Amino acid sequence: MADDLATRVRADASTTAEAVTKGAALLDDVIRNLISRQGRYPDIASAHDWYLALAYTVRDRMLARWVASARTYSIQGMKVACYLSAEFLIGPQLGNNLLNLGIEDDARKAMFALGLDLDELLAVEEEPGLGNGGLGRLAACYLDSLASLQIPAIGYGIRYEFGIFDQEIRDGWQVERTDKWLEKGNAWEIIRPEVSYYVGFGGHTEHAADASGHLRVRWIPARQVKGVACDMPMQGFRVDTCNLLRLWKSEAVESFDFEDFNAGEYYEAVHEKVHSETLSKVLYPNDEPEIGKRLRLAQQYFFVSCSLQDMLRLMDITGTPIEDFAEHFAVQLNDTHPSIAVAELMRLLIDVRELSWDAAWSITQRTFAYTNHTLLPEALETWSLPLFNSQSPRLLEIIYEINRRFLEDVRRAFPGDEERVARMSLIDETGGRKVRMAHLATVGSHAVNGVAGLHSELLRQTVMRDFAEMFPERFLNVTNGVTPRRFVMLSNPGLAQLLDKTIGDEWRSDLSRLGALAAHADDPAFHEAWRAIRRDNKAALALRIQKTVGIDVDPDMLFDVQVKRIHEYKRQHLNALYIIALYRRLCRNPDLVTAPRCFIFGGKAAPGYAMAKLIIRLITGVAEVVNHDPATRGRIKVVFYPNFNVKHGHWIYPAADLSEQMSTAGKEASGTGNMKFMMNGALTIGTLDGANVEIREEAGPENFFLFGLTAQQVEDSKREGYRPQQYVEANDELRDALEQIAQGRFSRGDTNMFRPLLDNLLHHDPFLVLADFADYAACQERVSEAWRDVRQWTRMSIINTARSGKFSSDRAIQEYCERIWDARAVRIDLAHA
C-alpha cells in the first residue's frame, strides 16, 4: 500500500518529478512511516503527522549508523568519553539531523512533492525541555562535536517530563507555564525497559567482617526507584559516527500494590508509582523549600547512580576486568550537579564489587574530571548533613572516609595550618554542617578545568586557591565553544552559503578556516553581499517580533541584543538604565544625531528569583513607554522577546548587530552566547569578563567595544568600601534615570513597584551597575558613531566572523580529548560495520 501511495503522490506531483528524483527514496520511506508507524494516510494527515513521519525516516538512517558505531566501539574496546550533566539543551533535532546527514535538500524536495513545506514541518517540532541555559547548551554542543570528531561518547542525564517552564509576559510580568514538551511524544527516543537499574534512598547501613576479615558494609535502603534508559541518537556531521545520549526516567520498582487495592486503599495502591516518578518529573524544582532541596539531591544521585551502573554493565558485557575501568571510561562532571558520582563509584567498587579502598580510589580519581562553571560562592552546591544522611547514609559514610584520608594529606603537606584544613575540608563546619560538593569533585578527580582563560585563573586564585596550591598539576583551562553546525549552518544558511562561495566549504568541519575570510574584509562587492544577508536575517526577525509581541521594528535599525538568563550579575538593568537615559536625551533634544536602535531582550528569570523578575518588569515597562512615545518614533524601540530558547535563538543570533555581554568582571565563567553572536557577525560591547577577554583578543581591540571595571578593580572597589551613591551624585543622566523609575514613569504611576530594585542599587549595588554606568553610556556613543560608518561597521562585522574559529566546540573537545580524557577518534564505516 505504501509503495502504491508513493507512486500516486509522485504522479500527482508530475510537474516537479525532476526536482524530487534525488529524494524519491526518502519520500517512499516518509509515506511508509506515516502509514505503518502512525496509522495515517495523506488525505487526513496533520502537519504534526507529517513531521513525525519525516522524523522517523531520518531516525531510521541514524539508527543504522548508531548500531555500526556501538558495534565498532565494542569490538575495538575503545575508551568512551562519558559526559554527566543535569542538563542537555539539545534544541529541535530534525533540522540538525538533516544537516548532519547531508540530506536536507532531499528532504525539502520530497516534502515539496507531497505538497508540504519543510520549514513548516521544522517549526512543528517541540523543543526538548532538558535544560535551562548555557550549561545545558554547552553539553549539547559537546555531544555534537564528539560525534562529528568521531570520538566514542555517551551523554548521561535525566529525561525530564517537564522542562523548566515556558515563559509568558502578562501585564509586563513573567508568568511561568508548564513546559509539556513530551505531550505529543518524542520521535527521537528509544525507551529501553531492559536497560534499567535500581537506586536506593534512605534506610541504614550494616557493618560486618567478611570471611577474610575485611570490613564490609551493607546498605539497606528504605526505598528503591528504578531508572529506565531512554536513548537518543547524536549524529555527527557528514560522518557515519552516531553516538548516544542516554537519559534516565524514574519508575516505581512495583507500580501497583494489589494488596492495598483489594483492601480498598486505592490511593495507596499507586502511591509508590507516583512518588517514584516524581524524580524525573521536572527540571530544577524550586530548591528554596526543604522539599525542593530533597528532590534536587535525589535527582542528582538517581542519574549518576544509573549512569555508573550502566558503565559497569558495559564492562561486564565485554568481559573487561573492573580494574581497567579508568582505561575504558573517562567521566566528565559538568559542574557540581553530578559530583556525588565520586562517592557513588566508590560505593559500587567497594561494597558491590568488593575492591579494596586504595584500588577503588585509584580508579575513581583516574576516571573523573570536573568542570567548574562558576565563581559565585552561592552557586557552589552544598547539602546539609541531615538532608544528605536521610537520602544517602552510605554515601555520607564514604565521604567522611574520603575526607579523613584527604585531610591527613593536607596536614602532611601544610603542617600546623589548621585554618587551611578547615577551608579544604569536604565538610563545612560553619553555620550548619554541610557537604561541599565542589570540594568532593575536586578531590575525586584527576583534572579540574575552568571554561575561559580569565575564569580558570580566578578559579585558581579565589574559590579553589587552596586546592590549586596543593594540586597545581590538576588545574587547567578549556575555553568553551559552540557548534557551528547549529548556530551558523542551520540558523544562518545565507551566511553559510556565502562562506562556501567565498572561501570553500572546509570551514564546516574546521572553523579555523574562517580566517581566510579576512582577506575579503575590504572588498566592496563582498560587503554588499554580506549586508544583504544580514538585512534578510533582520527582516525575518522583525517579522517574528511583530507576530509574537505586536511591535513593528525597522530592519534598518541597529539591532542591539541581550538574550541570556536574567540575573543581577548579567546586568540587564544596566542596559535598561542606559535606554532610559538615551530616551530622555532624545526627548530633550529631538535633533540629536544617534543611531536608530532596536533593543532586544530575552531570557528567563528563575521562578523564585524576585529581583530578576523585577528586572524583566522594568524592561517591559520601559518598552511600554518608549514604544508609544511619538517623540522617539523611529529612533528607539524596546522588545522583550518571550520564552527565549534554542529555537528562538536560530532567528536572533543571525540578526544581531550588537551583542551585549556586560556581566560584572569576574562573575561570568565564560558565556557561550557571546560566541554564537560573534560567529554570525555581531560586534560585542562588553566587559573584560569570561570569554569576552579571548573574543577581544581574537577579534582585535579595534573590533570590540570595551567598557567597565576589570576584575581586579571590582575587587579593589569592594575592599575599599564601595559607595554607589557617589556615582549617582556624579552623573546627571544616571540620577535622572533612577528618579524616573522611582516616580513611577515605567510602572504606570506605581511608585512602589521598583522600590526593591532601587534600594538594592542605591544602598548595596553588589554587581557595580552604577559604577559602570558612565563608561557603558560613553561606549554606547562609540557604538552609535561606528554604526553610521557603514563600510567600517561591515568590515568589523566580517572580521568578527573571520576570527571566531577558536570558539568552535570542536576545538574545545579536541582539548578535552588530548589533555584530560586521553580519548581517540574511531572511524565508523557503515558499509563494513
HUQUITA-V694498 format. One record per residue. SS is DSSP state (@ for helix, = for strand, . for the rest). PHI is phi in whole degrees, 0 to 359 (999 if undefined). NEAR is the number of other ideal C-beta (glycine too) atoms within 8 Angstrom. Layout:
ss/phi/near
SS/PHI/NEAR
SS/PHI/NEAR
This chain:
ss/phi/near
./999/5
@/298/10
@/296/7
@/297/7
@/294/12
@/298/12
@/298/8
@/294/8
@/297/13
@/294/13
@/296/7
@/296/6
./255/13
@/300/7
@/293/4
@/245/10
./302/10
./293/5
./291/8
./254/15
@/305/8
@/291/7
@/260/14
@/298/10
@/295/6
@/296/12
@/299/15
@/303/11
@/291/10
@/298/15
@/294/15
@/300/10
@/291/15
@/300/16
@/277/13
@/280/7
./266/9
./242/10
./65/4
./240/10
./230/8
./306/10
./297/4
./246/6
./290/10
./275/6
@/300/9
@/292/8
@/299/11
@/293/15
@/303/13
@/298/14
@/300/16
@/291/14
@/299/13
@/297/11
@/296/12
@/292/14
@/299/12
@/303/10
@/292/10
@/288/13
@/296/10
@/299/9
@/285/15
@/297/12
@/297/9
@/297/14
@/294/15
@/300/9
@/294/9
@/296/12
@/300/12
@/294/9
@/295/6
@/274/7
./60/8
./283/9
./288/12
=/250/12
=/276/15
=/248/14
=/255/14
=/267/14
./212/15
./288/14
./225/13
./220/15
./274/15
./281/12
./74/12
./301/12
./259/12
@/300/13
@/300/10
@/295/14
@/289/12
@/300/11
@/298/12
@/294/13
@/280/10
./75/6
./237/10
@/297/10
@/296/8
@/300/10
@/295/14
@/297/10
@/293/14
@/296/14
@/292/14
@/297/14
@/297/15
./270/13
./78/5
./241/10
./252/7
@/303/11
@/299/6
@/292/9
@/290/15
@/299/10
@/290/6
@/290/8
./297/11
./278/7
./284/10
./300/13
./274/12
./255/15
./193/16
./241/11
./210/10
@/302/12
@/301/14
@/286/15
@/293/13
@/299/14
@/301/17
@/293/14
@/300/14
@/292/13
@/296/16
@/300/16
@/289/15
@/302/15
@/291/18
@/292/16
./272/12
./63/11
=/265/14
./302/11
=/203/15
=/225/11
=/265/16
=/240/15
=/199/16
=/243/12
./273/11
./291/11
./289/8
=/235/12
./286/13
./298/10
./174/10
=/268/9
=/260/12
=/242/10
=/248/12
=/239/6
./54/3
./90/9
=/256/10
=/290/11
=/235/8
=/266/9
=/241/8
./298/7
./271/10
./267/6
./291/11
./264/9
./304/6
./253/5
./87/6
./225/8
./294/9
./269/8
=/263/10
=/237/6
=/275/9
=/241/10
=/300/6
=/285/4
=/256/8
=/215/11
=/220/9
=/259/9
=/235/12
=/264/10
=/220/13
./68/9
./80/11
=/212/6
=/242/11
=/237/7
=/248/7
=/202/7
=/272/6
./275/9
./299/3
./267/4
./85/5
./274/7
=/291/7
=/236/10
=/241/11
=/244/9
=/265/12
=/252/8
./293/9
./285/7
=/207/9
=/231/9
=/233/14
=/260/13
=/256/16
=/252/13
=/285/14
=/237/13
=/259/12
=/230/13
=/286/14
=/240/14
=/275/13
./281/16
./279/12
./55/8
./229/10
./272/11
./291/13
=/224/15
=/268/17
=/234/12
=/251/14
=/252/13
=/249/15
=/255/17
=/253/11
=/273/13
=/221/13
=/287/11
./299/9
./233/6
./285/7
./216/8
./258/11
@/293/7
@/296/6
@/296/10
@/298/11
@/292/6
./274/6
./91/5
./271/9
@/293/8
@/294/6
@/298/8
@/298/11
@/246/11
@/301/8
@/297/12
@/298/11
@/298/8
@/297/8
@/291/13
@/288/12
@/299/9
@/304/11
@/253/13
./285/8
=/218/9
./284/12
./49/10
./298/7
./303/8
./262/9
./289/5
./286/7
@/301/6
@/296/6
@/291/11
@/299/12
@/299/11
@/291/12
@/296/11
@/296/13
@/296/11
@/299/12
@/296/12
@/294/15
@/303/16
@/282/16
@/286/14
@/295/12
@/301/14
@/294/14
@/293/12
@/298/10
@/295/13
@/298/12
@/296/12
@/297/9
@/296/8
@/298/13
@/295/8
@/301/7
./270/8
./69/4
./275/9
./301/5
@/297/11
@/296/7
@/265/9
@/307/13
@/290/10
@/277/5
@/248/10
=/224/10
=/249/14
=/248/11
=/260/15
=/269/15
=/275/15
./76/12
@/278/10
@/306/9
@/265/14
./291/14
./297/14
@/300/14
@/300/15
@/289/14
@/291/13
@/295/14
@/300/13
@/298/13
@/295/12
@/283/14
@/275/14
@/281/10
@/267/7
./267/8
./59/7
./278/11
./287/7
@/302/8
@/297/6
@/294/10
@/295/13
@/293/10
@/298/9
@/299/15
@/299/13
@/294/10
@/286/7
@/277/11
=/269/15
=/223/14
=/235/15
=/259/13
./268/15
./243/11
./206/8
./252/11
./284/8
@/304/6
@/290/4
@/267/7
./274/12
./300/9
=/226/9
=/229/11
=/297/10
@/299/11
@/301/6
@/295/12
@/299/13
@/294/9
@/291/8
@/271/11
./218/11
@/299/12
@/292/11
@/294/13
@/294/12
@/300/10
@/293/12
@/295/13
@/303/9
@/289/9
@/302/16
@/295/11
@/300/8
@/293/8
@/295/11
@/293/11
@/297/8
@/294/8
@/297/12
@/295/9
@/292/6
@/282/7
./227/9
./300/6
./83/4
./263/7
@/287/6
@/294/6
@/295/10
@/302/12
@/295/8
@/294/7
@/269/12
./304/12
./290/11
=/248/12
=/277/10
./267/6
./260/4
./61/3
./96/5
./292/7
=/220/10
=/272/13
=/268/12
@/289/13
@/295/14
@/293/11
@/299/16
@/296/15
@/290/13
@/292/11
./270/13
./241/14
./265/7
./214/10
=/229/16
=/236/14
=/272/15
./240/16
./198/16
@/304/9
@/295/12
@/300/16
@/296/14
@/291/10
@/294/12
@/300/15
@/292/10
@/272/7
./240/8
./295/9
./242/13
@/301/9
@/300/9
@/289/14
@/294/13
@/288/6
@/277/10
./233/9
@/300/7
@/288/4
@/280/12
=/265/14
=/207/10
=/243/11
./227/13
./297/13
./302/15
./211/16
=/232/15
./280/14
@/287/13
@/298/14
@/288/14
@/266/14
@/232/13
@/298/11
@/278/12
./274/13
./225/14
@/297/8
@/298/9
@/296/14
@/301/11
@/292/8
@/296/11
@/297/13
@/302/10
@/294/5
@/271/8
@/235/11
./87/7
./260/6
@/296/8
@/298/13
@/296/12
./250/8
./215/9
@/293/12
@/297/9
@/295/11
@/298/14
@/304/9
@/295/9
@/294/13
@/300/10
@/295/5
@/255/10
./293/11
./244/5
./274/7
@/302/6
@/295/6
@/293/11
@/305/12
@/297/8
@/295/9
@/298/13
@/293/10
@/296/8
@/295/12
@/296/13
@/291/10
@/300/9
@/296/14
@/291/12
@/296/9
@/295/10
@/293/14
@/300/12
@/295/8
@/293/9
@/298/13
@/297/11
@/288/5
@/275/8
@/238/10
./75/4
./253/10
./277/5
./235/12
./276/10
./298/9
./276/5
./291/11
=/287/12
=/272/13
=/258/13
=/240/16
=/227/13
=/236/12
./180/11
./305/10
./278/13
./206/8
@/301/10
@/286/10
@/278/11
./63/13
@/298/12
@/287/12
@/295/12
@/300/13
@/298/12
@/298/13
@/294/12
@/300/13
@/298/13
@/296/13
@/295/12
@/300/14
@/295/12
@/297/10
@/290/14
@/295/10
@/285/5
./224/7
./299/6
./269/4
./302/7
./274/4
./205/10
./291/9
./299/11
=/228/14
=/245/14
=/272/13
=/243/14
=/246/14
=/196/12
./146/11
./252/13
./260/13
./304/7
./306/7
./266/6
./259/10
@/298/7
@/293/10
@/295/12
@/295/12
@/291/12
@/296/15
@/301/15
@/296/14
@/293/14
@/298/13
@/292/12
@/292/12
@/297/14
@/300/12
@/300/11
@/282/11
@/295/13
./290/9
./251/5
./266/10
@/301/4
@/295/7
@/241/11
./299/6
./82/5
./254/8
=/220/13
=/227/12
=/232/13
=/231/13
=/254/12
=/273/14
./284/10
./58/9
./300/12
./207/9
@/299/12
@/302/8
@/289/11
@/299/13
@/301/11
@/269/12
@/279/15
@/302/16
@/289/12
@/262/12
./283/14
./268/13
=/232/14
=/255/14
=/271/10
=/228/15
./242/15
./298/13
./300/15
./305/13
./95/10
./251/10
./271/13
./297/12
./214/14
./91/16
./231/14
@/301/12
@/303/15
@/286/15
@/296/12
@/298/13
@/299/16
@/303/14
./267/15
./95/11
./283/14
=/270/15
=/255/17
=/249/14
=/193/18
./269/14
./278/12
./221/15
./54/14
./284/15
@/307/16
@/302/12
@/285/12
@/299/15
@/294/14
@/298/6
@/287/10
@/287/12
./97/9
@/305/6
@/287/5
@/246/10
./216/13
=/262/12
=/261/10
./211/12
./94/13
./292/12
./278/8
@/300/12
@/292/6
@/294/9
@/298/13
@/295/9
@/299/8
@/297/11
@/291/8
@/293/6
./276/6
./96/5
./291/9
./240/5
@/301/13
@/299/7
@/295/7
@/283/12
@/292/12
@/296/7
./270/6
./224/10
@/297/5
@/294/10
@/295/14
@/298/10
@/295/10
@/299/12
@/295/13
@/293/8
@/299/11
@/295/14
@/297/10
./280/7
./87/10
./299/7
./249/12
./224/12
./57/6
./88/5
./281/7
./276/9
./258/5
./306/9
./261/13
@/302/9
@/299/9
@/292/13
@/294/11
@/300/9
@/297/11
@/291/13
@/283/11
@/248/7
./228/7
./45/13
./297/6
./247/9
./54/12
@/298/12
@/290/12
@/294/11
@/265/16
@/298/14
@/299/10
@/293/9
@/295/14
@/298/11
@/294/9
@/294/12
@/295/11
@/293/9
@/294/9
@/299/15
@/299/12
@/294/8
@/295/12
@/299/10
./287/8
./264/8
@/301/7
@/297/7
@/291/8
@/297/12
@/299/11
@/299/11
@/297/12
@/297/14
@/299/16
@/296/13
@/299/15
@/295/14
@/300/12
./255/14
./267/13
@/302/13
@/300/11
@/265/17
=/283/14
@/294/14
@/299/15
@/297/13
@/298/14
@/295/14
@/300/9
@/291/10
@/300/13
@/298/14
@/279/7
@/258/8
@/234/14
@/269/10
./55/8
./253/12
./234/8
=/288/6
./229/12
./282/6
./258/14
./250/8
./300/9
./290/4
./242/4
./287/11
